[in-house]
Every structure is written in structure tokens, then in C-alpha cells.
Amino acid sequence: MWKILIGAGAGLLAVLFWSKLKSLTTAWDNLIITPKLDGGLSKLKLTLTTLTIPVAVDFGNRSDQTITVQVSAFDIFYNNKLLAQNQPTATDVQLLPNSARTLAGLKIDVSNFTLISVIGDVVKNILANANLTQIGTEIINKLTYNITVVVNKSIVINYEGLFGNPAQQTSTGVSGLGLVPAGERDVIPYGKMEMFLPPKSTLEKTDLIVIPNGSVEDTVRFMQKVCKQYNSDTTMLANALKAGSIEQTLHNFFDFIFTYIKYVPDSKFTEQVRRPARCLWDKKGDCDCFSTLIGSMCENLGIPYKFRIAEYDNKGYYQHVYVVVPKSDGTYWICDPVVDRFNYEKTFTNKKDF
């Protein structure tokens, strides 16, 4: 009997051990960490003795688990030569499933003597003239980092990489699908329009935000599936916004989103495609969320539509998605609440319709 109990206990411990190991493996396999210059070159602080670099760390969690991370060390190098070491005050950053957060407020001090010793005389004049642009070109965008993080308070991981180009790190654009509006806009409460929203209870115990992995085209094909699968999310709303013509109905779709739902870009780590009910109750989304919401309403009213992905300025990749509805004469209506007016699209250098 004792042998049986001991064997069973050992088996249980083994199961628990492997379960814990699998959980940790999933956590670190799906954790993305990207340090960046915090606030741009204008936030660098240069004194007679020290260059202070403000740093933030973007964390992305692609897993279906909640992950806790701490930054325990942050070292920067130039041509593999150590410039500075930093041990931040341990701060827990909790990452919910399929989410991203930023840890800001980290600062790294590099003595000017060390800069000159490691990089050479080329930086003497730069430092003397306090030329932040040259500091970015000659120093910041050539740095590499080694960051040590503690995951779930039980495993230590080191990450290495290029600190990167300050212009890219402080861009207001977003990666993946997304075109940023011309300016910030306020939205208002739904008021009486809330009666046309789906019950909030439909979101309980549901995968609220779906995040496909793959190309932009994979994302758009997934959006098509979401529109059909969750078209009941917008049945009442679509009928409430229906007008006497397709053009006016689409205009109503545009006005509703522009008035009530705030544009908020996705994290650069992941593309979030909200089902329509989630977008409506979150009162926020980006271009793919808006397009999915409009597509769902078109599904309800039998309006033929396409998702258009667009490339701008010959970037070499698609940057935006919105809804177009073909007309009988070969032209189309445009419904893109990211921009400031109905039936308008930014001039593109390449596009593809789905």
C-alpha cells in the first residue's frame, strides 16, 4: 500500500512539475520584449559629464495566460563594449492574455568619458555642441542592449538586440494594419442608441478578441469569417441605421462609428480583430475593428462589400484596411471612419480587394 501511495505521490509531483514547466515554456515562448528610446531625442539629457537616455520597454504577450515580468537588469553596448549598466527598481508588469503594456520611466546614465573612451574622438564635438540629432545618428541607433527579465517570478531570461533607430521607435504610426487619423477626436456616450447594441452578457465566457497569426491577407480573411460568424452582434444596430439608399446607410455607419467609437491603434506586437460586440462595448478599435463592424452590418442588410487593403508612399507593405461597396457603374462607395469624412480614401500606391 505504501509503495502504491508513494508511487502515486511521485506521479502527481511529476505531473505538476511538467504542467508548471509547460506553463513557463508557453509564457516565455510568447513573450515579446522591445526596449526603445522613451519620448524621442528631445528627451535625452546631456550635461558636462553625463548623457542620460530615457528608456521604455514594450512587452507583448501572445499567449492565453497572464504573465508577470520584472526587469532586473538593463545593459547597453557599443560594438560589444559595455557603455552602461542599470538595475531598475523591481516593478511587476502584469500582461493579460493577448495584450501589451509599456514599462516607462527607466533611465540609463552614460558618462561622457566612457562615450569618448569607447566610441572615440568622433563624439567630442557632438557632445560639445549638444547636437541631439548627431547623438541619435552616431550613438543611440548603434547601441545594442542586454535586458534581463524575470518571468512569473520563477525564471530568468536574457534578451539581446539592437536598440534601434530613434525615428522608428518614437513613430506615432502602428505596425501591421493601421492608418492613424489626422488628429485626436472625442466621442460621446451612446445615449438612446445603446438600445440597439447586443446584450453585454453575450461577451461573457467568450473569446472576446481574436488575434490571428500570419500576413495582412490572413488577417483580412479572418475578418471575413468574423463578420459572418458574429453578424448577430449588429442585427439591431444595422436595421436602426438602415436608410432609403445604400449610400445613406453607409454614411450612417460612418457617422455612428465616428461619433461613438474612439480610434485606438493596436499594440505593435499583435493585430487584434475585435468581434463587433467587443468593439461596440469597448467603444474603441482601429481600422480592422472598424471594418469588421461595418462588414458585419453589411452582412445583416445584404449589402455587397469588400475589404480593401492599401499601401501608401511605396512602403512595400499594406498599411490600412477599410470597406468599399461596389456600385453598378464600376465605381464604389468608401466607408472608412479612420479618416475625417465619408466616401473618401487616401491616395494609395497599391491596393487589393477581398
N, C-alpha and C positions, 0 to 999 in steps of 0.2 A: 504493500500500500504506500509506504513512504517513498519507495522508488518511483511509483506512479505519480505521486504528488510532486516530487522533486522534478521529475521529467516534465510534467505539465507546467510547473512554475518556470522552468528553464525555457520551455517552448513559448510561454506567454511573454517572457522577457525578450526573447528573440524577435517575436512579432512586434512588440512595442519598439524595440531598437530599430528594426528595419523600417517600421512605419515612420519613426522620427527622422531617420536618415533620408527616407524618400521625401518627406516634407521639406527638409532642409535643402535637398538637392533641387526640388522644384522651385524653392524660394530663390536660390542664388542663380539658377539657370534662367529665371525670368526677371531678374533684376537688372535694370539699366541705369548706369551712373555716368553723368556728364558734368564735370566741372566747367565753369565759364567765368569770364570776367563779368563782375556784377555792376551793371549800370553804365558800361562803356568807358572809353578812355578818359572822359571828363571826370570820372570818379577816382582816377589814380591820384595819389597824393605824393608829391615829391618835395623833400626837404633837402637841406645841405648834406644830410648824412644817410637818408633812407628813402627808398621807393616802397610805398605801401600799395599793395594790389588787393582790391576788394574782390572777394571770390564768393560765388554761389554754386551750389551743387544741385543739379536736376536729377531727381530719382523717378524712374518709371517702373511700374510693377505690372507685368503682363500675365501674372498667374491669377488663379481663382482663390488665392489665400491672402490674408492680411499679413504683411511683412513689416517688421520693425527694424530700422537700421540706425546705426550711430557712426559718425565719422570720428575715428580715433587718431588719425594722423594724416597730414597733407604735406607732401614734399614736392618741390618743383626743381627742375633741372634745365640746364642749357648745354647742349652737346654732351649729355650724360654726366655733366659736372653739377654737383649739388649747389644750388643757389640759396635755398632756404628750407627750413623745416617748421612745421606748425602742428601743434597738438591742440585742436579745438576743445572747448568745454563740451563734454559728452552731452549731446542732445538727442533724445529719441525722436525719430521721424517715422510716423506710422503711415504706411501705404496700404490703402484699401485695395481690394481686388480690382485689377484693370484700371489703375489710376496713376496719377503722377503728382509729385509735390516738389517744392524747391526749398532747400535749406540755404538761407541767405545770411549775411552778416559775418561771414568768415573773412579774415584779413591776413595777408602774408606780408611780412616786412623783409625787404632785401636791402642790405647795406649797400651804399654806392661803392664802397671799397670792394665789396665782393663782386659787384657787377663789372667793375673795371678789371679786377683780377681774372675773372672767369671769361668775360666776353672780349676784353681787350680795350685798347685806346679808342676804338671806334665810338664808344659810348660817352667819352669825356665831354665832347661838345654837345651831344644830345642832352646830357644831364645838366650841363652848364646853362643851356638855353631853355631848359624845361620844355622841350618840344614833345608834346604828348603824342603827336602823330608819328614822329620818328621812333619814339619809345615803343609804340604799338608795332611798327614795321620791323624794327631791329631787335626787339626784345620779347614782347608779350606773345606775338604769334609764332615764336620759335621755341617757346618753352614746352617741356613735357612735364607730366605730373605722375606721381605715385600716391594714390589715395588708399588708405586702409579703412575698411568699414567692418562693423560687427553686425551680423545679420541675426535677428531673433535672439540676441544676447547670448549666442552659443557658438557661432562660427565666425572666424576672422578671414576676410578676403582682401587681397590686394588688387587694385586696378591700376593699369598704366595706360597712358595715351597722350596725344598731342593736345596741349591746352587750347590751341586753335586761334583762328583769326578773329580779333575783336569785332570786326564789322559783321561777321556772321553770327557771333554769339549774342550780340545785342540787337539783332534784327527784330523788327516788330512783326514780321511775317511768320507764317507757320509752315511746318513741313507737311508733306502729304497733300491732301486736298484742302484747299482753303485760300480764299481771296479776302483780304482784310478790308472792311468798309472804310470809306474816306474819313470818318470821324466817329467819336463815341455818340451813341444815341440812347435816350431814355425810353423806357417802356412803361406802360401803365397797367394797373390791375384789370383783370378780366371783367369785373362787374357782372352784368347780366349775361355776358357771353359765356360765363362759366357753366351755365345750364346745358350747353351743347358739348361739353367735354365728356370723355368717357369716365366712368367711376374711377376714382383714385385707387380703390381696392383691387382693380384689375392688375395693378403693378405688384401686389404682394406675392411673395414666393415665386417671383418670375425673374428670368434673366433680363434685367431691365435695359442694359446697354450691351449691345452685341458688338464684338470687335474682331473683325476678320483679319487674318494674316495673309499678306500677298500684295499684288500690284494694285495700282489705282483701278485698273479694269476689273480685278477681282472684287474690289470694294463696291464698285458700281453694280456689278451683277448681284452682289449680296443685297444691295439696296433694293433692287427689283424684287427680290424674294421677300424682303421685309414689308414692302408696300402691299404685296398680295396677302402675306400671312397675317398682317395686322391691320387690314383695311377696316375692320370693325371699329378700330380706335377712333376713326374720323367720320363714321357714318352720320351722326347727328350734326357735326360741325360742317361737313361738306354740304349737306342739304340746307343748313341755315345760311350758308354763304352763296348758294346757288342763285344765279341771276338769269335774266332772259336771254343772254348770249354767252358763248364760251369766253369771249374777250372780257366781258364784265365779271364773269365768275372768277377767272384767273386774276383779274385786278383785285377782286375781293379777297382771294387767297393771299395775294401780295400784301394788301393793306393790313390784314389780320396779323400776319407774322411780323410785319414791320412795326406795328403798333404795340403788340403784346409780348413778343418773344425777343429776348436780347441776343445779339450775336456774341458768342464766346468761342474762341478758337480752341481746338483740341490741343492737348499736350503734344509736343513734337515727338514723343515716344510712341504714340499709338493713335490709330484712327478710330474714333468712336462713332458708331452708327446707332443713334437712338431710335428705338421704335417710336411711332408717332405719339402714343400716350405719354411716354417718358419725356419727350421734347415739350409737349404741352404742359405737363405738370412741373417740369424743371424750369419752364419759361426761359430756356436758353438752348443754344445749339450753334453749329457752324453750317457751312454750305451743304454738307452731305445730310445733316439733320433736317435742314430746311427743305431740301429737295425730296427727302424721303417723306416728310409730312405732306408736301404738295402732291407727290406721286400717289400717296395713299388716298387723298381726297379726289384726285382724278380717277382712281380706280373705282371709287364709290359712285361717281357720276357718269362713268363710261366715257370719259374724255381721253382720247388717244394722246399719249405724251411720250417724250423721250428724255433721257438724261444726257446732257451734253457735258463732256469734259473738255477743258480748254487749256491751252498753253499760251503764255504771254512772253513777249520780248525774246523769243527764240531760246528759252531756257533749256530746252531739251527734255522737259518732262511736264506732265499735266499738273496744273496748279489749282484748278477750280472745277466745280460741278454745279449745274443748275438745270432747271426744267424748261424744255421747249415744247410747244404744241403746234404741230403742222396745220397749215391752212390748205384749202383746196387749190389755191393758186401757186403752191410750191413754196411760199414764204411760211413764216411761223410767228407765233407769239412767244415772248420770253417772260418767264416768271422767276425772277432771281431777287429775293428780298435782302441779299447781302448788299446790293447796290442801292442807290438812293431813289430810283424811280422805276415804275413799272414799264415793261416792254423795252428794256434797254439791256444791252450786253457790251461789256468792254471789248475793244478790238483785240482779237486773238491772232496768233501766228500759226496756230494749228488747233484742230478740234476733232472730236469723234463723238458720234451719237449712238446711244444704246436704246 
